[in-house]
Amino acid sequence: MINITKYRKFYYLFSGAILVVSVASLFIFGLNLGLDFKGGSILEINYSQTLPSKDRISSELKKIGLLENSLQETAGNNLIIRFKEIDESKHQELKTVLENLGQEIDSHNILSESVFESLGPSIGQELKVKTLYAMIIVFFLIVFYIAYAFRKVSHPLSSWQYGLATLLTLFHDVLIPMGVFALLNHYKNIEINMNFVVAILTILGYSVHDTIIVFDRIRENLLKSKNLNFEEIVNRSLNQTFLRSINTSLTVIFVLLAIYFFGGVSIKYFALALLIGIGAGTYSSIFIASPILVSWYYKKLKYGLR
């Protein structure tokens, strides 16, 4: 049997270093909120033959007052353009400019519009608030659920401590992908949208599921292994669930890797967020959540707490 909890201080230091970088990235660079949160317009176009250069398009957009714009090439001769909210007359002016740019290259280079959407800033602000509320509610519901599920296991740790350990690992699993996307914002100007929020909520669900599998085995072993101390029970539980956690995560990760490399641009960063979060969640459920319980157990013994 592998003594996984023996090196818990190393796990804490490793995770602590990653979290420091993630939090620092969030404070220094921040997340690049996309159209869903800030409001604005998005236009997706296609040229039948050749796509004009991004510099040329951006220059022409600035001439008609769209000073802040974001250009993203996709498969084929497709282009996604994001800019401030505009009315229909400005939309038609923009289409004319883009058509002329295509004609400059070749008279048969026809422009077609796939998507045009506008979202007001008030709606974007409402989405930000609702997203924050949703995440807070999810966090607390998870803690209350675990505290309730472990209500019959009050020795050597209280049921609420299992919930608190889960909450700490959830913060760990969420902050890491957020920190990575803050770095991507700085170096690649990657925007986040509602897909990112969905990815974060999915990570929360996956992470708590993985952690509960281990905690549930701890609960079972506590009830039937009265002759072992708490650390031995935790180690036995981790060894019993280790391969299951790894294999389950790998099957998901392989699918996400396929989506990331072969899927469309629109879901590429959604898959990346899930990859990072599920990787962090698998690690934390084994090397953070349960070792935290062991640390609390020894602290309780040290100070003679009941």
C-alpha positions in Angstrom: 0.0 0.0 0.0 1.4 3.4 -1.0 1.6 6.0 1.8 0.2 8.9 -0.2 -0.5 11.2 2.8 3.1 11.0 4.0 4.3 13.7 1.6 1.3 16.0 2.1 3.5 19.0 2.9 5.1 18.7 -0.5 1.6 18.5 -2.2 0.6 21.7 -0.3 3.8 23.5 -1.4 3.3 22.5 -5.0 -0.3 23.5 -5.1 0.5 26.7 -3.2 3.1 27.8 -5.7 0.6 27.2 -8.6 -2.1 29.1 -6.8 0.2 32.0 -6.1 1.0 32.3 -9.8 -2.7 31.9 -10.7 -3.9 34.6 -8.3 -1.1 36.9 -9.2 -2.0 36.5 -12.9 -5.6 37.3 -12.1 -4.7 40.5 -10.3 -2.0 41.7 -12.7 -3.5 40.7 -16.1 -7.1 39.9 -15.3 -9.6 38.0 -17.5 -10.4 39.4 -20.9 -14.2 39.5 -20.7 -15.8 38.9 -24.1 -19.0 40.1 -25.7 -21.2 38.1 -23.4 -20.1 40.2 -20.4 -19.1 43.6 -21.8 -21.7 44.0 -24.4 -20.9 44.8 -28.1 -21.4 43.2 -31.5 -20.0 40.2 -33.2 -19.8 39.6 -37.0 -18.8 36.3 -38.6 -18.0 36.5 -42.3 -16.6 34.3 -45.1 -14.8 35.2 -48.3 -15.2 32.8 -51.2 -11.6 32.9 -52.2 -9.1 34.9 -50.2 -9.2 36.5 -46.7 -7.8 40.1 -46.6 -5.0 40.6 -44.1 -6.1 41.3 -40.5 -4.0 44.5 -40.4 -5.8 45.8 -43.5 -9.3 44.9 -42.1 -8.5 46.5 -38.7 -7.2 49.6 -40.4 -10.4 50.0 -42.4 -12.6 49.4 -39.3 -10.8 52.2 -37.4 -11.5 54.6 -40.3 -15.3 54.1 -39.8 -15.1 54.6 -36.0 -14.7 51.0 -34.8 -11.4 51.7 -33.0 -11.6 48.8 -30.6 -12.0 45.6 -32.5 -10.9 42.0 -32.2 -10.2 39.8 -35.3 -10.1 36.0 -35.1 -9.5 33.8 -38.1 -11.3 30.4 -38.2 -11.2 27.4 -40.6 -11.2 28.3 -44.3 -11.6 31.9 -45.2 -13.8 32.7 -42.2 -13.3 35.6 -39.8 -14.9 36.6 -36.5 -14.9 40.3 -35.7 -15.8 41.7 -32.3 -16.4 45.4 -31.7 -18.6 47.9 -29.8 -22.3 47.7 -30.2 -23.5 49.2 -33.5 -26.9 50.0 -35.1 -28.1 48.6 -38.4 -26.9 51.6 -40.5 -23.3 51.1 -39.2 -23.7 47.4 -39.8 -24.4 48.0 -43.4 -21.6 50.4 -43.7 -19.3 47.8 -42.2 -20.4 45.2 -44.7 -19.7 47.5 -47.6 -16.2 48.1 -46.3 -15.5 44.4 -46.0 -17.0 43.7 -49.4 -14.7 46.3 -51.0 -11.7 44.8 -49.3 -12.5 41.4 -50.8 -13.0 43.0 -54.3 -9.6 44.6 -54.0 -8.0 41.2 -54.0 -10.3 39.6 -56.7 -13.5 40.7 -58.3 -14.9 37.1 -57.7 -14.0 37.2 -54.0 -17.5 37.3 -52.6 -18.3 38.2 -49.0 -21.0 36.3 -47.1 -22.2 37.0 -43.6 -22.8 34.0 -41.3 -23.6 35.7 -38.0 -24.3 39.2 -36.7 -25.3 39.7 -33.1 -25.4 42.7 -30.7 -25.6 42.6 -26.9 -26.1 45.7 -24.8 -23.8 46.5 -21.9 -26.7 46.2 -19.4 -27.3 42.6 -20.5 -23.6 41.9 -20.2 -23.5 43.3 -16.7 -26.6 41.2 -15.7 -24.8 38.1 -17.0 -21.7 38.9 -14.8 -23.8 39.2 -11.7 -25.8 36.1 -12.4 -22.7 34.1 -13.1 -21.2 35.2 -9.8 -24.4 34.3 -7.9 -24.5 30.9 -9.7 -20.9 30.0 -8.6 -21.5 31.1 -5.0 -24.7 29.1 -4.8 -23.0 26.0 -6.3 -20.1 26.3 -3.8 -22.4 26.4 -0.7 -24.8 23.8 -1.9 -21.9 21.4 -2.3 -20.6 22.1 1.2 -24.0 21.6 2.7 -24.6 18.4 0.8 -21.3 16.9 1.9 -21.8 18.0 5.5 -25.2 16.3 5.4 -24.0 13.1 3.7 -21.2 12.7 6.3 -23.4 13.6 9.3 -23.1 10.0 10.7 -19.3 10.2 10.6 -18.4 12.6 13.4 -15.2 10.9 14.7 -12.4 11.7 14.5 -13.4 14.7 12.4 -16.8 16.5 12.3 -18.9 16.2 9.1 -18.6 19.9 8.3 -14.8 19.5 8.0 -15.3 17.1 5.0 -17.4 19.9 3.4 -14.8 22.5 4.2 -12.0 20.3 2.7 -14.1 19.9 -0.4 -14.6 23.7 -0.6 -10.9 24.4 -0.4 -10.2 21.9 -3.2 -12.9 23.5 -5.4 -11.3 26.9 -5.0 -8.0 25.2 -6.0 -9.6 23.6 -9.1 -11.3 26.8 -10.2 -8.4 29.3 -9.6 -5.9 27.3 -11.7 -7.8 27.5 -15.0 -8.7 31.1 -14.3 -5.1 31.9 -13.7 -4.1 30.2 -17.0 -6.7 32.2 -18.9 -5.4 35.4 -17.3 -2.0 34.5 -18.7 -3.5 33.7 -22.1 -5.2 37.1 -22.0 -1.8 38.8 -21.5 0.1 36.8 -24.1 -2.6 35.9 -26.7 -5.5 38.3 -25.9 -7.9 35.3 -25.4 -11.4 36.4 -24.5 -13.7 34.4 -22.1 -17.4 34.0 -22.7 -20.3 32.0 -21.4 -18.5 28.8 -22.6 -15.8 29.5 -20.0 -18.5 29.9 -17.3 -20.0 26.5 -18.3 -16.6 25.0 -18.2 -15.9 26.3 -14.7 -19.3 25.0 -13.4 -18.6 21.6 -15.1 -15.2 21.5 -13.4 -16.9 22.1 -10.0 -19.3 19.2 -10.6 -16.5 16.9 -11.8 -14.1 17.8 -9.0 -16.7 17.3 -6.2 -17.7 14.0 -7.8 -14.1 12.8 -7.7 -13.6 14.0 -4.1 -16.8 12.4 -2.9 -15.7 9.0 -4.2 -12.6 9.2 -2.0 -14.4 10.6 1.0 -17.2 8.0 0.7 -14.6 5.2 0.8 -13.1 6.9 3.9 -16.5 6.9 5.5 -17.0 3.2 4.7 -13.5 2.3 6.1 -14.1 4.4 9.3 -17.2 2.4 10.1 -15.6 -1.0 9.5 -11.9 -0.5 10.4 -11.9 0.4 14.1 -8.4 -0.9 14.7 -6.7 1.5 12.3 -5.8 5.1 13.0 -7.3 7.9 10.8 -4.2 8.3 8.6 -4.1 4.6 7.8 -7.7 4.6 6.9 -7.3 7.6 4.6 -4.3 5.9 2.9 -6.2 2.7 2.5 -9.1 4.6 1.0 -6.9 6.5 -1.4 -5.2 3.3 -2.6 -8.6 1.7 -3.2 -9.9 4.6 -5.3 -6.6 5.7 -6.9 -6.8 3.8 -10.2 -10.5 4.5 -10.6 -9.9 8.2 -10.3 -7.0 8.2 -12.7 -8.7 6.0 -15.3 -12.0 8.0 -15.2 -10.1 11.2 -15.6 -8.0 9.9 -18.5 -11.0 8.8 -20.5 -12.4 12.4 -20.2 -9.0 14.0 -20.9 -8.5 12.0 -24.1 -11.9 13.1 -25.4 -11.1 16.7 -24.5 -7.7 16.5 -26.2 -9.4 15.4 -29.4 -11.9 18.3 -29.2 -9.0 20.7 -28.5 -6.9 19.7 -31.5 -9.6 18.7 -34.0 -12.7 20.6 -32.9 -13.7 24.0 -34.1 -12.2 27.3 -32.9 -15.4 28.2 -31.0 -15.0 25.3 -28.6 -11.2 25.0 -28.5 -10.7 27.1 -25.4 -13.8 25.6 -23.7 -12.0 22.2 -24.1 -8.8 23.8 -22.8 -10.5 25.1 -19.7 -11.9 21.7 -19.0 -8.6 20.0 -19.6 -6.9 22.2 -17.0 -9.7 22.1 -14.5 -10.2 18.3 -14.7 -6.5 17.7 -14.4 -6.3 20.0 -11.3 -9.5 18.3 -9.9 -8.0 14.8 -10.3 -4.8 15.9 -8.6 -6.6 17.7 -5.7 -9.1 14.9 -5.0 -6.1 12.6 -4.3 -3.3 14.8 -3.1 -5.1 17.7 -1.4 -8.6 16.9 -0.1 -7.8 13.8 1.8 -4.3 14.9 3.1 -6.0 18.1 4.5 -8.2 15.8 6.6 -5.1 14.0 7.9 -3.5 17.4 8.8 -6.6 18.5 10.7 -6.7 15.1 12.5 -3.1 15.5 13.8 -3.7 19.2 14.7 -6.7 18.0 16.7 -4.6 15.4 18.5 -1.9 18.0 19.1 -4.1 20.5 20.8 -6.4 17.9 22.4 -9.5 19.2 20.6 -12.7 17.2 20.7 
